[in-house]
Amino acid sequence: MNSATLATAKETAFYPETIFIDKSIVDHPLTLRALLQFPDTPVKYNTNVEEAIQTIQKNSSDVFGAGKRNLILTRFKGPFLKKCPGISPGMVCCNYYVVNLFKNCIYDCSYCFLQDFLENNPLLVAYVNIEDLLEELDHTFSAHPDRKFRVGTGELADSLALDEVIPYSQQLIPFFNQRENAVLELKTKSNCVKNLLNQDSTQNVIVSWSLNPQVIIEQEEKGTPNLEQRLEAARLCANKGYKIGIHFDPIIIYPDWERAYHDMVKRIFEVLSPQQIEWISLGSFRFRKSLKKIINERHKNTRLFTGEHIASKDGKRRYLRPLRNEAYKNLRQLLKSISSDLDVYVCMETKEIWEGVTGKMPRSDEKLDKFFDL
Protein backbone atom coordinates (compact mmCIF):
# COMPACT_ATOMS: atom_id res chain seq x y z
CA MET A 1 0.00 0.00 0.00
CA ASN A 2 1.17 3.51 -0.74
CA SER A 3 1.42 6.28 1.85
CA ALA A 4 -1.96 7.75 0.92
CA THR A 5 -3.60 4.37 1.49
CA LEU A 6 -1.91 3.92 4.83
CA ALA A 7 -2.93 7.40 5.94
CA THR A 8 -6.57 6.64 5.24
CA ALA A 9 -6.47 3.14 6.66
CA LYS A 10 -4.70 4.00 9.93
CA GLU A 11 -5.90 2.54 13.20
CA THR A 12 -8.81 4.15 14.94
CA ALA A 13 -8.04 6.27 18.00
CA PHE A 14 -9.77 4.03 20.54
CA TYR A 15 -8.27 3.34 23.94
CA PRO A 16 -10.49 1.49 26.43
CA GLU A 17 -10.31 2.49 30.07
CA THR A 18 -10.74 -1.14 31.17
CA ILE A 19 -10.94 -4.50 29.40
CA PHE A 20 -13.13 -7.20 30.93
CA ILE A 21 -12.54 -10.79 29.81
CA ASP A 22 -14.90 -13.75 30.11
CA LYS A 23 -13.06 -16.79 31.45
CA SER A 24 -14.32 -18.94 28.56
CA ILE A 25 -12.36 -16.99 25.94
CA VAL A 26 -9.19 -16.04 27.83
CA ASP A 27 -6.95 -17.85 25.34
CA HIS A 28 -8.95 -17.14 22.20
CA PRO A 29 -6.72 -15.73 19.39
CA LEU A 30 -8.90 -12.63 19.00
CA THR A 31 -8.71 -12.00 22.75
CA LEU A 32 -4.94 -12.20 22.71
CA ARG A 33 -4.74 -9.93 19.66
CA ALA A 34 -6.96 -7.31 21.31
CA LEU A 35 -4.85 -7.33 24.46
CA LEU A 36 -1.71 -6.74 22.42
CA GLN A 37 -3.26 -3.54 21.07
CA PHE A 38 -3.62 -2.06 24.58
CA PRO A 39 -0.65 -3.14 26.74
CA ASP A 40 -1.23 -0.33 29.26
CA THR A 41 -4.98 -0.84 29.73
CA PRO A 42 -6.13 -2.47 32.99
CA VAL A 43 -7.54 -5.96 32.42
CA LYS A 44 -10.05 -7.65 34.69
CA TYR A 45 -10.65 -11.37 34.34
CA ASN A 46 -13.86 -13.15 35.37
CA THR A 47 -15.38 -9.87 36.49
CA ASN A 48 -19.09 -9.70 37.10
CA VAL A 49 -20.45 -7.49 34.32
CA GLU A 50 -23.34 -6.30 36.45
CA GLU A 51 -20.86 -5.01 39.02
CA ALA A 52 -18.94 -3.18 36.29
CA ILE A 53 -22.12 -1.51 35.12
CA GLN A 54 -23.03 -0.50 38.67
CA THR A 55 -19.57 1.06 39.09
CA ILE A 56 -20.03 3.12 35.93
CA GLN A 57 -23.49 4.19 37.05
CA LYS A 58 -22.08 5.43 40.35
CA ASN A 59 -19.09 7.25 38.87
CA SER A 60 -20.48 8.85 35.71
CA SER A 61 -23.39 11.14 34.93
CA ASP A 62 -23.27 9.89 31.32
CA VAL A 63 -23.53 6.13 31.74
CA PHE A 64 -23.95 5.40 28.03
CA GLY A 65 -20.92 7.50 27.10
CA ALA A 66 -18.81 5.90 29.81
CA GLY A 67 -19.90 2.44 28.70
CA LYS A 68 -18.34 3.00 25.28
CA ARG A 69 -14.93 3.30 26.92
CA ASN A 70 -15.04 -0.10 28.66
CA LEU A 71 -14.54 -3.17 26.47
CA ILE A 72 -15.86 -6.63 27.28
CA LEU A 73 -14.55 -9.67 25.41
CA THR A 74 -16.90 -12.62 25.69
CA ARG A 75 -18.69 -15.44 23.88
CA PHE A 76 -22.06 -15.16 22.18
CA LYS A 77 -24.13 -18.18 23.19
CA GLY A 78 -27.19 -17.92 20.95
CA PRO A 79 -27.83 -17.95 17.19
CA PHE A 80 -26.02 -15.11 15.44
CA LEU A 81 -28.10 -14.77 12.26
CA LYS A 82 -31.33 -12.81 12.67
CA LYS A 83 -33.84 -11.09 10.44
CA CYS A 84 -33.54 -7.32 10.19
CA PRO A 85 -35.66 -5.48 12.81
CA GLY A 86 -37.21 -3.55 9.91
CA ILE A 87 -39.86 -6.25 9.94
CA SER A 88 -42.33 -4.26 12.02
CA PRO A 89 -45.99 -3.27 11.68
CA GLY A 90 -46.70 -1.27 8.54
CA MET A 91 -43.10 -1.20 7.28
CA VAL A 92 -41.78 -2.62 4.01
CA CYS A 93 -38.67 -4.71 4.69
CA CYS A 94 -35.94 -5.61 2.20
CA ASN A 95 -35.37 -9.08 3.68
CA TYR A 96 -32.06 -8.17 5.23
CA TYR A 97 -30.28 -10.38 7.74
CA VAL A 98 -28.11 -9.11 10.58
CA VAL A 99 -25.20 -10.54 12.54
CA ASN A 100 -24.03 -8.84 15.72
CA LEU A 101 -20.37 -9.35 16.60
CA PHE A 102 -20.20 -6.10 18.56
CA LYS A 103 -22.70 -4.44 20.83
CA ASN A 104 -22.40 -0.67 21.24
CA CYS A 105 -20.20 1.64 19.21
CA ILE A 106 -17.15 3.84 19.76
CA TYR A 107 -18.86 6.72 17.93
CA ASP A 108 -21.46 8.91 19.63
CA CYS A 109 -24.09 9.95 17.08
CA SER A 110 -26.87 12.00 18.61
CA TYR A 111 -29.64 10.06 16.86
CA CYS A 112 -28.33 6.57 17.74
CA PHE A 113 -31.07 4.24 18.99
CA LEU A 114 -28.52 2.36 21.10
CA GLN A 115 -28.66 5.15 23.68
CA ASP A 116 -32.13 3.84 24.57
CA PHE A 117 -31.77 0.21 23.51
CA LEU A 118 -28.64 -0.39 25.63
CA GLU A 119 -29.61 1.84 28.53
CA ASN A 120 -29.32 -1.01 31.06
CA ASN A 121 -26.17 -2.57 29.58
CA PRO A 122 -24.13 0.17 27.90
CA LEU A 123 -20.73 -1.51 27.85
CA LEU A 124 -18.90 -2.10 24.57
CA VAL A 125 -19.09 -5.85 23.99
CA ALA A 126 -17.14 -7.91 21.44
CA TYR A 127 -18.09 -11.53 20.81
CA VAL A 128 -14.85 -13.22 19.79
CA ASN A 129 -16.23 -16.69 18.95
CA ILE A 130 -16.44 -15.94 15.24
CA GLU A 131 -15.79 -19.62 14.46
CA ASP A 132 -19.27 -20.40 15.83
CA LEU A 133 -20.77 -17.73 13.59
CA LEU A 134 -19.07 -19.14 10.49
CA GLU A 135 -20.26 -22.65 11.32
CA GLU A 136 -23.83 -21.38 11.73
CA LEU A 137 -23.73 -19.42 8.47
CA ASP A 138 -22.27 -22.37 6.58
CA HIS A 139 -25.09 -24.60 7.80
CA THR A 140 -27.81 -22.04 6.97
CA PHE A 141 -26.50 -21.12 3.52
CA SER A 142 -25.96 -24.77 2.59
CA ALA A 143 -29.46 -25.73 3.76
CA HIS A 144 -31.05 -23.10 1.48
CA PRO A 145 -29.05 -23.11 -1.78
CA ASP A 146 -31.89 -21.47 -3.75
CA ARG A 147 -32.20 -18.51 -1.38
CA LYS A 148 -30.09 -15.35 -1.61
CA PHE A 149 -28.88 -14.05 1.74
CA ARG A 150 -27.91 -10.41 2.22
CA VAL A 151 -26.15 -10.20 5.59
CA GLY A 152 -24.96 -7.10 7.43
CA THR A 153 -22.91 -6.61 10.59
CA GLY A 154 -23.75 -2.98 11.28
CA GLU A 155 -26.95 -3.07 13.34
CA LEU A 156 -25.65 -2.73 16.93
CA ALA A 157 -22.20 -1.38 16.10
CA ASP A 158 -20.14 0.06 13.28
CA SER A 159 -18.90 -2.82 11.10
CA LEU A 160 -15.33 -1.52 10.69
CA ALA A 161 -14.55 1.07 13.36
CA LEU A 162 -12.66 -1.49 15.47
CA ASP A 163 -11.48 -3.78 12.69
CA GLU A 164 -7.87 -3.02 13.55
CA VAL A 165 -8.49 -4.12 17.14
CA ILE A 166 -10.57 -7.24 16.43
CA PRO A 167 -10.24 -8.00 12.71
CA TYR A 168 -13.46 -9.87 12.02
CA SER A 169 -13.23 -8.86 8.36
CA GLN A 170 -10.17 -11.07 7.83
CA GLN A 171 -12.34 -14.16 8.38
CA LEU A 172 -15.70 -12.89 7.16
CA ILE A 173 -14.56 -11.74 3.72
CA PRO A 174 -12.84 -15.00 2.63
CA PHE A 175 -15.83 -16.96 3.97
CA PHE A 176 -18.42 -14.98 1.99
CA ASN A 177 -16.27 -14.99 -1.12
CA GLN A 178 -16.65 -18.77 -1.20
CA ARG A 179 -20.48 -18.64 -1.10
CA GLU A 180 -22.68 -18.57 -4.17
CA ASN A 181 -25.89 -17.54 -2.39
CA ALA A 182 -24.75 -14.93 0.14
CA VAL A 183 -23.50 -11.37 0.15
CA LEU A 184 -21.87 -9.59 3.07
CA GLU A 185 -22.43 -5.89 3.73
CA LEU A 186 -19.98 -4.09 5.98
CA LYS A 187 -21.72 -0.86 6.98
CA THR A 188 -19.59 1.88 8.49
CA LYS A 189 -18.90 5.53 9.16
CA SER A 190 -15.20 4.78 9.59
CA ASN A 191 -12.18 4.95 7.33
CA CYS A 192 -10.66 1.80 8.82
CA VAL A 193 -10.25 -0.24 5.63
CA LYS A 194 -6.66 -1.48 5.87
CA ASN A 195 -7.68 -5.12 6.34
CA LEU A 196 -10.09 -4.91 3.41
CA LEU A 197 -7.39 -3.65 1.07
CA ASN A 198 -5.24 -6.68 1.88
CA GLN A 199 -7.86 -9.24 0.80
CA ASP A 200 -7.36 -11.39 -2.29
CA SER A 201 -10.98 -11.38 -3.45
CA THR A 202 -13.84 -8.89 -3.17
CA GLN A 203 -16.59 -10.58 -5.16
CA ASN A 204 -19.32 -11.15 -2.53
CA VAL A 205 -18.68 -8.17 -0.28
CA ILE A 206 -20.26 -4.72 -0.37
CA VAL A 207 -18.68 -2.00 1.76
CA SER A 208 -21.28 0.62 2.63
CA TRP A 209 -20.91 4.07 4.06
CA SER A 210 -23.51 5.96 6.05
CA LEU A 211 -23.21 9.53 4.83
CA ASN A 212 -24.56 12.93 5.84
CA PRO A 213 -23.52 16.46 4.93
CA GLN A 214 -20.45 17.66 6.78
CA VAL A 215 -22.49 20.12 8.85
CA ILE A 216 -24.52 17.18 10.22
CA ILE A 217 -21.39 15.08 10.78
CA GLU A 218 -19.87 17.87 12.87
CA GLN A 219 -22.96 18.44 14.97
CA GLU A 220 -24.67 15.04 15.19
CA GLU A 221 -22.02 12.36 14.50
CA LYS A 222 -19.41 12.95 17.20
CA GLY A 223 -16.12 11.11 16.94
CA THR A 224 -16.64 9.93 13.37
CA PRO A 225 -14.36 10.52 10.38
CA ASN A 226 -15.45 13.46 8.26
CA LEU A 227 -17.14 13.20 4.88
CA GLU A 228 -13.93 13.47 2.88
CA GLN A 229 -12.24 10.73 4.93
CA ARG A 230 -15.17 8.39 4.40
CA LEU A 231 -15.25 9.07 0.67
CA GLU A 232 -11.52 8.50 0.35
CA ALA A 233 -11.90 5.15 2.12
CA ALA A 234 -14.77 4.31 -0.24
CA ARG A 235 -12.61 5.25 -3.23
CA LEU A 236 -9.82 2.96 -2.05
CA CYS A 237 -12.24 0.07 -1.59
CA ALA A 238 -13.87 0.69 -4.98
CA ASN A 239 -10.47 0.73 -6.66
CA LYS A 240 -9.67 -2.56 -4.94
CA GLY A 241 -12.79 -4.02 -6.56
CA TYR A 242 -15.40 -3.87 -3.81
CA LYS A 243 -18.90 -2.78 -4.70
CA ILE A 244 -19.88 0.27 -2.65
CA GLY A 245 -23.14 0.89 -0.85
CA ILE A 246 -24.33 4.33 0.22
CA HIS A 247 -26.84 4.99 2.98
CA PHE A 248 -28.43 8.40 3.41
CA ASP A 249 -29.80 7.36 6.76
CA PRO A 250 -30.89 9.16 8.75
CA ILE A 251 -31.78 12.03 6.47
CA ILE A 252 -32.23 15.02 8.75
CA ILE A 253 -34.59 17.73 7.58
CA TYR A 254 -33.61 21.20 8.72
CA PRO A 255 -33.48 24.67 7.15
CA ASP A 256 -31.38 24.50 3.97
CA TRP A 257 -31.18 20.69 4.09
CA GLU A 258 -31.75 20.42 0.34
CA ARG A 259 -28.67 22.43 -0.61
CA ALA A 260 -26.47 20.52 1.85
CA TYR A 261 -27.59 17.11 0.62
CA HIS A 262 -27.31 18.13 -3.05
CA ASP A 263 -23.75 19.36 -2.44
CA MET A 264 -22.95 16.04 -0.77
CA VAL A 265 -24.35 14.05 -3.69
CA LYS A 266 -22.27 16.12 -6.09
CA ARG A 267 -19.15 15.37 -4.06
CA ILE A 268 -19.90 11.64 -3.91
CA PHE A 269 -19.94 11.40 -7.70
CA GLU A 270 -16.75 13.39 -7.99
CA VAL A 271 -15.11 10.55 -6.07
CA LEU A 272 -17.10 7.48 -7.16
CA SER A 273 -18.70 6.49 -10.45
CA PRO A 274 -22.30 5.22 -10.56
CA GLN A 275 -20.97 1.88 -11.82
CA GLN A 276 -19.07 1.38 -8.56
CA ILE A 277 -22.21 1.78 -6.42
CA GLU A 278 -24.32 -1.29 -5.71
CA TRP A 279 -27.19 0.55 -4.06
CA ILE A 280 -28.22 3.75 -2.32
CA SER A 281 -30.74 3.65 0.51
CA LEU A 282 -32.83 6.53 1.82
CA GLY A 283 -34.13 6.66 5.36
CA SER A 284 -35.26 9.55 7.53
CA PHE A 285 -34.62 10.27 11.21
CA ARG A 286 -36.89 8.10 13.35
CA PHE A 287 -36.98 7.42 17.06
CA ARG A 288 -38.95 5.84 19.84
CA LYS A 289 -40.60 8.24 22.27
CA SER A 290 -38.27 7.23 25.11
CA LEU A 291 -35.19 8.23 23.08
CA LYS A 292 -36.06 11.91 22.76
CA LYS A 293 -35.36 12.71 26.41
CA ILE A 294 -32.01 10.90 26.25
CA ILE A 295 -30.97 12.78 23.12
CA ASN A 296 -31.84 16.15 24.60
CA GLU A 297 -29.90 15.35 27.78
CA ARG A 298 -26.78 14.02 26.04
CA HIS A 299 -26.66 16.29 22.97
CA LYS A 300 -27.58 19.81 24.01
CA ASN A 301 -27.14 21.47 20.60
CA THR A 302 -28.85 18.88 18.44
CA ARG A 303 -30.97 20.00 15.51
CA LEU A 304 -32.83 16.70 15.32
CA PHE A 305 -36.07 18.08 16.67
CA THR A 306 -36.37 21.23 14.58
CA GLY A 307 -39.16 19.57 12.57
CA GLU A 308 -42.45 18.05 13.70
CA HIS A 309 -42.64 14.29 14.25
CA ILE A 310 -45.62 11.97 14.61
CA ALA A 311 -45.99 8.30 15.57
CA SER A 312 -45.91 5.82 12.69
CA LYS A 313 -47.47 2.37 12.49
CA ASP A 314 -44.45 0.78 14.13
CA GLY A 315 -44.57 3.16 17.09
CA LYS A 316 -41.55 5.22 16.03
CA ARG A 317 -41.75 8.98 15.58
CA ARG A 318 -41.03 10.23 12.06
CA TYR A 319 -41.25 13.46 10.13
CA LEU A 320 -44.71 14.17 8.75
CA ARG A 321 -45.37 11.97 5.73
CA PRO A 322 -45.44 14.85 3.20
CA LEU A 323 -42.01 15.99 4.42
CA ARG A 324 -40.51 12.51 4.17
CA ASN A 325 -42.15 11.95 0.83
CA GLU A 326 -40.74 15.19 -0.58
CA ALA A 327 -37.23 14.56 0.78
CA TYR A 328 -37.10 11.04 -0.66
CA LYS A 329 -38.49 12.12 -4.04
CA ASN A 330 -36.08 15.05 -4.19
CA LEU A 331 -33.01 12.92 -3.54
CA ARG A 332 -34.15 9.97 -5.64
CA GLN A 333 -34.79 12.22 -8.64
CA LEU A 334 -31.37 13.84 -8.21
CA LEU A 335 -29.66 10.45 -8.03
CA LYS A 336 -31.57 9.09 -11.02
CA SER A 337 -30.64 12.19 -13.02
CA ILE A 338 -26.99 11.30 -12.45
CA SER A 339 -27.55 7.71 -13.56
CA SER A 340 -30.84 5.96 -14.24
CA ASP A 341 -29.06 2.68 -13.48
CA LEU A 342 -28.57 3.51 -9.81
CA ASP A 343 -30.53 1.20 -7.50
CA VAL A 344 -32.22 3.52 -4.99
CA TYR A 345 -34.50 2.12 -2.31
CA VAL A 346 -36.30 3.41 0.77
CA CYS A 347 -35.41 1.90 4.15
CA MET A 348 -37.90 1.10 6.93
CA GLU A 349 -40.81 2.95 5.39
CA THR A 350 -44.49 2.36 4.70
CA LYS A 351 -46.03 1.17 1.45
CA GLU A 352 -47.63 4.64 1.13
CA ILE A 353 -44.18 6.23 1.12
CA TRP A 354 -42.89 3.69 -1.41
CA GLU A 355 -45.79 4.43 -3.73
CA GLY A 356 -45.50 8.18 -3.20
CA VAL A 357 -41.77 8.25 -3.93
CA THR A 358 -41.49 5.70 -6.74
CA GLY A 359 -45.06 5.30 -7.95
CA LYS A 360 -44.87 1.56 -7.28
CA MET A 361 -44.09 -1.08 -4.72
CA PRO A 362 -40.65 -2.73 -4.88
CA ARG A 363 -42.10 -6.03 -6.03
CA SER A 364 -43.22 -4.36 -9.25
CA ASP A 365 -39.73 -3.02 -9.98
CA GLU A 366 -37.41 -5.66 -11.44
CA LYS A 367 -34.27 -3.78 -10.41
CA LEU A 368 -35.36 -3.44 -6.78
CA ASP A 369 -37.04 -6.81 -6.50
CA LYS A 370 -33.72 -8.54 -5.82
CA PHE A 371 -33.58 -6.77 -2.44
CA PHE A 372 -36.89 -8.28 -1.41
CA ASP A 373 -36.41 -11.93 -2.44
CA LEU A 374 -37.18 -14.49 0.25
C-alpha atoms as one frame of an Amber mdcrd trajectory, in Angstrom:
protein
   0.000   0.000   0.000   1.173   3.513  -0.737   1.424   6.279   1.851  -1.962
   7.751   0.917  -3.604   4.371   1.488  -1.908   3.924   4.829  -2.929   7.398
   5.943  -6.574   6.638   5.238  -6.465   3.139   6.663  -4.705   4.000   9.933
  -5.900   2.537  13.195  -8.812   4.147  14.942  -8.040   6.268  18.004  -9.771
   4.031  20.535  -8.271   3.336  23.942 -10.494   1.494  26.435 -10.309   2.485
  30.069 -10.742  -1.144  31.172 -10.938  -4.495  29.397 -13.132  -7.201  30.935
 -12.537 -10.790  29.814 -14.895 -13.745  30.108 -13.062 -16.794  31.448 -14.319
 -18.944  28.558 -12.357 -16.987  25.936  -9.190 -16.037  27.829  -6.947 -17.855
  25.343  -8.947 -17.138  22.197  -6.725 -15.732  19.390  -8.896 -12.627  19.000
  -8.715 -11.998  22.753  -4.938 -12.204  22.715  -4.743  -9.932  19.664  -6.962
  -7.310  21.306  -4.848  -7.335  24.463  -1.706  -6.744  22.424  -3.261  -3.545
  21.074  -3.616  -2.063  24.580  -0.652  -3.143  26.745  -1.230  -0.330  29.260
  -4.980  -0.839  29.728  -6.127  -2.469  32.992  -7.537  -5.959  32.418 -10.052
  -7.647  34.689 -10.654 -11.369  34.341 -13.856 -13.154  35.371 -15.383  -9.868
  36.488 -19.094  -9.700  37.103 -20.447  -7.494  34.318 -23.344  -6.303  36.446
 -20.860  -5.006  39.017 -18.936  -3.182  36.290 -22.125  -1.505  35.120 -23.027
  -0.498  38.671 -19.573   1.058  39.089 -20.029   3.124  35.933 -23.489   4.193
  37.054 -22.075   5.426  40.348 -19.092   7.252  38.872 -20.477   8.850  35.715
 -23.394  11.139  34.934 -23.267   9.893  31.324 -23.528   6.131  31.735 -23.946
   5.405  28.033 -20.922   7.503  27.098 -18.806   5.897  29.809 -19.900   2.436
  28.697 -18.343   3.004  25.281 -14.931   3.296  26.919 -15.041  -0.102  28.658
 -14.543  -3.167  26.468 -15.862  -6.628  27.277 -14.549  -9.670  25.407 -16.895
 -12.617  25.686 -18.685 -15.444  23.881 -22.060 -15.157  22.179 -24.129 -18.178
  23.192 -27.193 -17.923  20.950 -27.834 -17.953  17.193 -26.022 -15.114  15.439
 -28.105 -14.768  12.260 -31.334 -12.814  12.674 -33.836 -11.088  10.439 -33.542
  -7.316  10.190 -35.655  -5.481  12.806 -37.213  -3.548   9.914 -39.864  -6.250
   9.942 -42.333  -4.258  12.022 -45.991  -3.271  11.681 -46.697  -1.271   8.541
 -43.103  -1.197   7.283 -41.783  -2.616   4.006 -38.671  -4.707   4.693 -35.940
  -5.613   2.196 -35.372  -9.082   3.677 -32.061  -8.165   5.229 -30.276 -10.382
   7.745 -28.107  -9.106  10.576 -25.196 -10.541  12.539 -24.033  -8.838  15.715
 -20.369  -9.346  16.597 -20.195  -6.104  18.559 -22.698  -4.441  20.833 -22.396
  -0.671  21.242 -20.197   1.642  19.213 -17.151   3.838  19.764 -18.864   6.719
  17.932 -21.460   8.911  19.629 -24.087   9.946  17.084 -26.873  12.002  18.612
 -29.635  10.057  16.860 -28.332   6.573  17.739 -31.071   4.243  18.987 -28.521
   2.355  21.099 -28.665   5.149  23.682 -32.130   3.844  24.566 -31.771   0.210
  23.511 -28.635  -0.391  25.627 -29.608   1.844  28.529 -29.317  -1.009  31.063
 -26.173  -2.574  29.576 -24.125   0.172  27.904 -20.729  -1.508  27.849 -18.902
  -2.099  24.569 -19.093  -5.850  23.993 -17.143  -7.911  21.442 -18.089 -11.533
  20.811 -14.854 -13.219  19.788 -16.225 -16.689  18.954 -16.439 -15.945  15.238
 -15.792 -19.616  14.458 -19.267 -20.400  15.832 -20.771 -17.728  13.589 -19.072
 -19.142  10.486 -20.263 -22.648  11.316 -23.827 -21.381  11.728 -23.733 -19.424
   8.474 -22.271 -22.370   6.582 -25.093 -24.603   7.802 -27.805 -22.042   6.969
 -26.501 -21.116   3.518 -25.965 -24.772   2.586 -29.457 -25.725   3.760 -31.051
 -23.095   1.475 -29.054 -23.106  -1.781 -31.888 -21.466  -3.750 -32.199 -18.507
  -1.378 -30.091 -15.350  -1.606 -28.879 -14.054   1.745 -27.907 -10.412   2.222
 -26.146 -10.198   5.588 -24.963  -7.102   7.427 -22.910  -6.614  10.594 -23.750
  -2.984  11.282 -26.951  -3.071  13.344 -25.648  -2.734  16.933 -22.201  -1.375
  16.096 -20.136   0.057  13.281 -18.898  -2.816  11.096 -15.334  -1.525  10.687
 -14.547   1.069  13.358 -12.661  -1.488  15.472 -11.485  -3.784  12.692  -7.865
  -3.024  13.551  -8.490  -4.125  17.138 -10.575  -7.236  16.429 -10.245  -8.000
  12.714 -13.460  -9.866  12.024 -13.234  -8.863   8.361 -10.173 -11.067   7.825
 -12.338 -14.163   8.383 -15.704 -12.890   7.156 -14.559 -11.743   3.719 -12.844
 -15.003   2.631 -15.828 -16.955   3.969 -18.416 -14.983   1.990 -16.275 -14.985
  -1.120 -16.649 -18.775  -1.197 -20.476 -18.641  -1.099 -22.685 -18.571  -4.166
 -25.885 -17.544  -2.385 -24.755 -14.929   0.138 -23.501 -11.366   0.146 -21.874
  -9.586   3.074 -22.433  -5.893   3.726 -19.982  -4.086   5.984 -21.723  -0.857
   6.978 -19.594   1.882   8.487 -18.896   5.527   9.157 -15.201   4.783   9.594
 -12.180   4.955   7.330 -10.661   1.801   8.820 -10.247  -0.237   5.630  -6.655
  -1.479   5.868  -7.680  -5.117   6.344 -10.094  -4.911   3.411  -7.390  -3.651
   1.072  -5.240  -6.682   1.883  -7.860  -9.241   0.803  -7.356 -11.394  -2.287
 -10.980 -11.375  -3.450 -13.842  -8.888  -3.174 -16.593 -10.577  -5.157 -19.321
 -11.154  -2.530 -18.683  -8.170  -0.275 -20.257  -4.716  -0.373 -18.676  -1.999
   1.762 -21.278   0.620   2.627 -20.911   4.072   4.065 -23.514   5.956   6.046
 -23.215   9.533   4.825 -24.555  12.926   5.841 -23.519  16.464   4.929 -20.447
  17.663   6.784 -22.490  20.125   8.854 -24.516  17.176  10.216 -21.389  15.080
  10.784 -19.868  17.874  12.869 -22.959  18.441  14.967 -24.668  15.043  15.190
 -22.025  12.356  14.505 -19.410  12.947  17.198 -16.121  11.113  16.944 -16.637
   9.926  13.367 -14.356  10.520  10.379 -15.450  13.458   8.262 -17.145  13.204
   4.879 -13.926  13.468   2.880 -12.237  10.727   4.930 -15.175   8.389   4.399
 -15.253   9.074   0.668 -11.521   8.500   0.352 -11.905   5.147   2.123 -14.775
   4.306  -0.240 -12.608   5.249  -3.233  -9.819   2.960  -2.053 -12.238   0.070
  -1.590 -13.867   0.692  -4.977 -10.469   0.728  -6.659  -9.671  -2.563  -4.941
 -12.786  -4.023  -6.561 -15.398  -3.872  -3.813 -18.900  -2.776  -4.698 -19.882
   0.269  -2.651 -23.142   0.891  -0.849 -24.330   4.334   0.223 -26.843   4.987
   2.981 -28.431   8.395   3.408 -29.800   7.365   6.761 -30.888   9.161   8.746
 -31.780  12.033   6.468 -32.234  15.022   8.752 -34.586  17.730   7.579 -33.605
  21.200   8.719 -33.484  24.673   7.151 -31.380  24.501   3.971 -31.181  20.694
   4.089 -31.749  20.418   0.344 -28.673  22.433  -0.606 -26.468  20.520   1.846
 -27.593  17.108   0.616 -27.305  18.126  -3.048 -23.749  19.357  -2.442 -22.946
  16.037  -0.765 -24.352  14.047  -3.691 -22.270  16.122  -6.094 -19.152  15.371
  -4.064 -19.904  11.635  -3.910 -19.943  11.403  -7.695 -16.751  13.394  -7.985
 -15.106  10.554  -6.066 -17.102   7.483  -7.158 -18.702   6.489 -10.453 -22.300
   5.221 -10.565 -20.968   1.878 -11.822 -19.072   1.383  -8.562 -22.206   1.779
  -6.424 -24.316  -1.292  -5.714 -27.194   0.554  -4.063 -28.222   3.752  -2.320
 -30.744   3.648   0.514 -32.830   6.534   1.816 -34.134   6.659   5.362 -35.262
   9.548   7.525 -34.618  10.268  11.207 -36.888   8.099  13.346 -36.978   7.417
  17.057 -38.953   5.842  19.843 -40.597   8.243  22.274 -38.269   7.234  25.111
 -35.191   8.227  23.077 -36.063  11.913  22.759 -35.362  12.706  26.406 -32.011
  10.898  26.252 -30.967  12.778  23.115 -31.837  16.155  24.605 -29.897  15.350
  27.783 -26.777  14.022  26.039 -26.664  16.289  22.974 -27.578  19.809  24.007
 -27.135  21.467  20.599 -28.849  18.883  18.438 -30.972  19.996  15.507 -32.827
  16.696  15.320 -36.073  18.084  16.665 -36.366  21.231  14.576 -39.157  19.574
  12.570 -42.453  18.055  13.701 -42.636  14.287  14.253 -45.618  11.966  14.607
 -45.993   8.303  15.566 -45.911   5.820  12.688 -47.473   2.372  12.487 -44.450
   0.778  14.130 -44.567   3.163  17.090 -41.553   5.219  16.026 -41.745   8.982
  15.580 -41.025  10.226  12.061 -41.255  13.462  10.129 -44.706  14.166   8.751
 -45.367  11.969   5.730 -45.437  14.849   3.196 -42.008  15.994   4.423 -40.512
  12.506   4.169 -42.148  11.950   0.827 -40.741  15.192  -0.576 -37.231  14.556
   0.783 -37.097  11.039  -0.657 -38.488  12.122  -4.038 -36.084  15.053  -4.193
 -33.007  12.923  -3.542 -34.148   9.975  -5.638 -34.786  12.222  -8.639 -31.372
  13.837  -8.206 -29.660  10.448  -8.030 -31.571   9.085 -11.018 -30.643  12.189
 -13.015 -26.990  11.303 -12.449 -27.555   7.710 -13.559 -30.836   5.957 -14.240
 -29.061   2.680 -13.479 -28.574   3.507  -9.806 -30.526   1.202  -7.498 -32.222
   3.523  -4.985 -34.500   2.120  -2.314 -36.297   3.408   0.774 -35.410   1.899
   4.152 -37.899   1.101   6.925 -40.806   2.949   5.390 -44.486   2.358   4.696
 -46.026   1.172   1.446 -47.628   4.636   1.130 -44.177   6.227   1.122 -42.889
   3.689  -1.409 -45.786   4.435  -3.734 -45.499   8.181  -3.198 -41.768   8.246
  -3.928 -41.486   5.699  -6.742 -45.062   5.299  -7.948 -44.871   1.561  -7.284
 -44.092  -1.085  -4.722 -40.647  -2.729  -4.879 -42.098  -6.032  -6.026 -43.216
  -4.362  -9.251 -39.730  -3.020  -9.975 -37.411  -5.665 -11.437 -34.270  -3.778
 -10.408 -35.356  -3.443  -6.776 -37.045  -6.808  -6.505 -33.719  -8.536  -5.817
 -33.578  -6.772  -2.441 -36.893  -8.280  -1.407 -36.407 -11.926  -2.442 -37.175
 -14.488   0.250
